[in-house]
Amino acid sequence: MHFDAVFWGSIISVIIAVVIFIYLAFKVVKLMNEDAERHKGGGEQS
């Protein structure tokens, strides 16, 4: 099989997209957990 620049560009783009998606998913989960803790503690919302 011949691996050219377009093939590698596509693979790298997909890997970067997956990494960004996983990073954003972790950030969203972390923010949701912090928000839940704030509401559980009865804190005022700013």
Secondary structure, 3 states (H helix, E strand, C coil): CCCCHHHHHHHHHHHHHHHHHHHHHHHHHHHHHHHHHHHHCCCCCC
